[in-house]
Amino acid sequence: MVPLILNPNHPEPRKIAHAVQIIERGGVALYPTDTVYALGCSMDDKKAVERIRRLKQMDDKHQLAMICPDLSNIARYAIVTDFAYRLMRRILPGPYTVVLTATREVPKLLLDKRRTIGIRVPASPISEALVRALGKPLLTTSAVPPDGEGAPVMDVAEGKEAWPHGLDVTIDGGLLPNEPSTVISLINDEIEVLREGLGPVDGVVA
């Protein structure tokens, strides 16, 4: 396990590059978003994805999300209508997960029968730097231990305690709100709030 401490506002490129090297080799990372600490890996690394599922004791029905660096990158992996783009432009980057219909660029191991995918563009310099350096989306899921009663770990120390084995790199970005993202489905241009979290719903569904 490689521990890295990064400046949350100006992440050091050398440390980002080190983390990306580990992820590219199939590593699993504990890293900060703009809401909670998360577990992440390369989205097309089947073994790493399976490792994350085991760490959280999730079955195949539990959907995972992807982190993209910006809005322009989303259309490669999801069908973005004019309606969806206008709404996302208002709320992203920010504490939202947007559920859209996936394109063929999304690996099948991330999809359910509905072929939908949750996409995040966090307002987090560390998350953005990671995905930009990786050159493709980062698979992500909240760092909730199997026995954590639904609560994500508060910090890197708690993450190491929850998973003493299985993490390849930990990225300490300081304190976070520790409230999950708001999940919004935009399938068929219909707004459906699937989970209320840190992102305000007022103004989104109006």
Secondary structure, 3 states (H helix, E strand, C coil): CEEEECCCCCCCHHHHHHHHHHHHCCCCEEEECCCCEEEEEECCCHHHHHHHHHHHCCCCCCCCEEECCCHHHHCCCECCCHHHHHHHHHHCCCCEEEEEEECCCCCHHHCCCCCEEEEECCCCHHHHHHHHHHCCCEEEEECCCCCCCCCCCCCHHHHHHHCCCCCCEEEECCCCCCCCCEEEECHHHCCEEEECCCCCCCCCCC
